[in-house]
Amino acid sequence: MVFPETVIVSVTLHGSIHPEEDGEPVSTFKVPEGMRIKKISAVAPGVCNVTSETQIAKINRSITSAFKNPIQYEDVDSKLPPLIQSFKQLEKNEVIFILKDTESTISKKEKEFIRHTDKGYTVVDYLAGQPILQKRYSRSVGEGIDDANDFKINLLNVEGQPDLHSLLLTGRSGATTTRASEIEEGQYMVRLSSFVNLLQEKGVKNIVLFDFSCSDFYDMDDRTSRRTRIETKRRKLNGGKKTETRRRRKRRYNGHSKANTHSLFGKQQATRRHKHSSQRPSRTSTNA
């Protein structure tokens, strides 16, 4: 398998941000020597992406169409504005969809998602040696089997658009060390640093990372989560999507039904959030 110098990556797994073992609020790692990472994060740190899965294939096709090989890393920025604008329109549609229910049936994660849509789809550049959030990405057994685009780490400009998560899990990636670990029965996780280091081994120098996973903080109360979000923003450690709250059109999570715009919350959000929405269930955090 040949890896180009610049790789376009689309992450649609579950995602979460964990604290560092030494007591730091979030875990980070440094971009390897000789590499650059441009990270486009669907949601702000501390927020779960609750957009539905139905648009994933369309999103990946849009990204693939925008970046024709050979890709020049210096040209990527000029391609991003129309792409991001289209993603925000999908997000806006999802917000409208959520607000069709009563406020009492909108979940806490959905409210957080709506409140922070203006902070989504940020673009941050990381150079070699700079810290970046150490996210954990996972999927359960059975997820992604029937969908070539979802619950994957797709390398969109590599022949066959392989799923890096599967390559790591099965050992077919050629990685020198094991990069995947079982979170709990039936659920498998890889760290961002794991696949970044693997891509470095394969000669990749530049990663354009579209992160559609959830970015909520693992096992944090609301106050700590708010403080940590501010700190990650201050340090420019922006994160991305999917924990176990992906919003499904048929509402399979806890029987939530959609909410209605006549609540104060609904009216406020309907008037303030004119810019985003996507149609895909939430990228919730797993108990990694």
N, C-alpha and C positions, 0 to 999 in steps of 0.2 A: 504494500500500500504506500503510495507516494503522497507525502504531505508538502504542500506549497509553503513558501516562506511566510505568507500571510494567510491565516486561517479564519474563516467566519464560523462562529459557534453559536448555536441556538439551544439554550437550556430550558426544558419544559418539565423538569422533574419537580418533586416536592423540595422545598428549601427551608433552611433555618439557620439562625446565627447563634452561636454558643459562646459562653464566657471562656476566657483563657484560664488554664489551670492555675496560673500564678496569681489569680485574683483580678486581673485586668477585666474590664467590663465586656470586651469582645475579643475573640481570637483573630489574629491577623497572621499573615506571612509576607515575606518580601518577594517582589517580582524577581525571578532568576536573572542572572547576568546575561546580557545580550538580548533580552526580550523587552517587548512593550505590550501593554494590554490597554485596549480601549473598551470600557465597560458601559453598556447601555442597560440601565436598571429599570424594569417595568414599575417597581414600587420602591418607596423610600424604606430605609432601615426601620424595622419594627412593625412593618405593615405586611399583611397577607394579601396576595393577589387573588381576588375572588372572581376574576373574569372567567367566562365559560370556555370550554375546550373546543367548541365548534369552529373557532376562527384560527386555530393553530396552523392547520395546513395552508390556509390563505396567507397567514403571516410569514411562514417559512418560504412560500413561493415568492412573496413580495421581496423578501431579503435576497433570495437567490437571484431574482431578476435584476435587482439593483446593483449587484456585485458580480460582474462578468470577469472570468479569468483571462489573463493574469491580473490579479488585484494589486494595485499600488497602495500601500498603507497611507501614503500622504494624500491620496485622493478620497479616502473614506469619509472625511468630514463633509465634503460637498454632497455626498449621497444621502447623508442621514436626515436632514430636515424634512423632506417629503415623506420618508419612511415613518419617522416619529409622528408626524402629523396624522398619518393614516392610522397608526396604532392608537393615538389619542382619541380619534373619532370612534373607534371600536370600543374604547374604554367609556366614552361618553354614552354610547348606546347601552352599555351594561349598567351604568349608574341610573339611567332612566328606567331600565328594566327592574332594578332593585327597588326604586322608589314607588313602584306601582303597588306595593304592599303597605300594610299599616306599619307604623313605627315599631309596634310591639313585636312584629314578626321579623324585623331586620336584625340579623345577628350582630354581635359586638364586632366581629372581624369585618363584616360588611360596612358598618359605620366607620370604622377606622380607615378602611379602603376609600370610602367616599370623601372623608375629611382630608385625605392626603393625596388626592389625585393630582393636585397642582405640583406635587413634589415628585411625581413619577416621571419615568423616561429621562432621567438625567444621564449625561454623558461625562465620564471622567477618564482622564488619561493617566496611566501609571507607567513610570519608567523603571528600569532595572534598579533594584535596591529599595524601591519605595514600598511602604506597607499597603496591603489591600485586605479587605475583609475575608476571613477564612470561612466561607459558607460550606454547609453540608447539604448535599443533594442526594435524594433517595427515591426509591419506588418500591411498591409491594409486588409480590409475586402475582402475575396476571396483568398488571398495569402495562400498557404499551404494546401488548402482544398483537392486537388487531389494528394498531394505528402506527403508521410509519413516522408520524411527526410528533406525537405526544408522549410524555414520560420518557424523554430521551435527552442525550447531549449530542445533538446532530452536528456533524462537521459538514456544513452546507456547500462548501466549494471543494470538497474531496470526492473523488469518484465514488458513486454509490451512496453518498451522504451517510456514511457509517455512524452508528450510535456509539460514542466513546464509553458510555456507561457499560454497555454490554461487552465491549472489547476488554475493558478493565476487569469485569466480573469473571469472564470466561478464560482470561489469560491469553486471549488471542491478540492482545495489543503489543506484545513483545516487551512489556514493562519489565525492568530488572528486579523490581520488588513488588510485593502484593500491595495493591492500591485500593482495594475495596474491603469493607468489613460488614458483617451482618449486624444490624442495629438490634433487631429482635426477630423472633421467628417470622420468616416470610418477608422481611424487609431489608433492603440492601442500600448501603450508603457509600458515596465517594466524596472526598473533600475537593474543593476548588484547587488547592495546591497539588493534589495528586494528578489531575489531568493536565494542569499547566506544566508540571515537571515532565510528564510523559511527552507532551508536545515539544518541549525543549529537546528531549532526547532524540526526537524525530527530525530535528533540524528546523523547527518552526521558530521564527523570530518575532512575529507580530500576531496577536490574537485580538480579533474584534468579537467581543462577547456580548450577545444579546441574552440577558438573563430575565426570563419570564416567570421565575419561581417566586414563592413567598419569601419574605425576608423578616419574618417576625422573630423576636428574641426568645430563645428557649428558656422556659422556667423563670420568667421575670414578672414581678407585679407591675401594675400600671405606672406607678411613680418611677420605679427603676427603669422601666422601658422608655419613659419620656426623657429621663436624664441621659440614658445611653444613646437615644436617637440624636439628641443635641450634640453629644460628644462625637459621634460618628460623622455628623455633618461638619463639625468644626475641623475634624481631621481629614475630611474628604474621603471617608471610607465607605462610600455608597454601596448599598446592597441591591438585591433583586427579588423572585416569586415563589411559589407553591409549597404550601404546607398541607396538612390534611384537611383544608377547608375549601378546596376548589369548588367553585359554585357550579352545580350541575343544573341544567335547565329544568330537570324534573325534581330538583330539591331533595336529593337523597340524604342530606345531612340533617339529622334531628327533626325531620319533617318540617323544616322552615317553609313558610309560604311567602310569596313576595309582598313587599310593603307598598303603601299607598302614599300619595303626595299630600294628603290633607293634614298631616301632622306638622307641627312647627319645624321639626327637624327636616322633614321632607321638603317643605316650602323653602327653607333656608338653603338647603343643598341644591334644590332645583334651580334657584336663582344664582347661586354662586358658582356652581360647577358647570360651566357651559362647554368644557372642552374635552372630556374623555369618556371612553368606555369600550370594553371588548366583550366578546361573547364566548366565554369559556369559564368553566367552574374554577373555584379558587385553588391556588397553589399553596396549600396549607403546610404548616410545619409539622414534620413528623416528630415523634418522641425519640429523636436521635440522641 
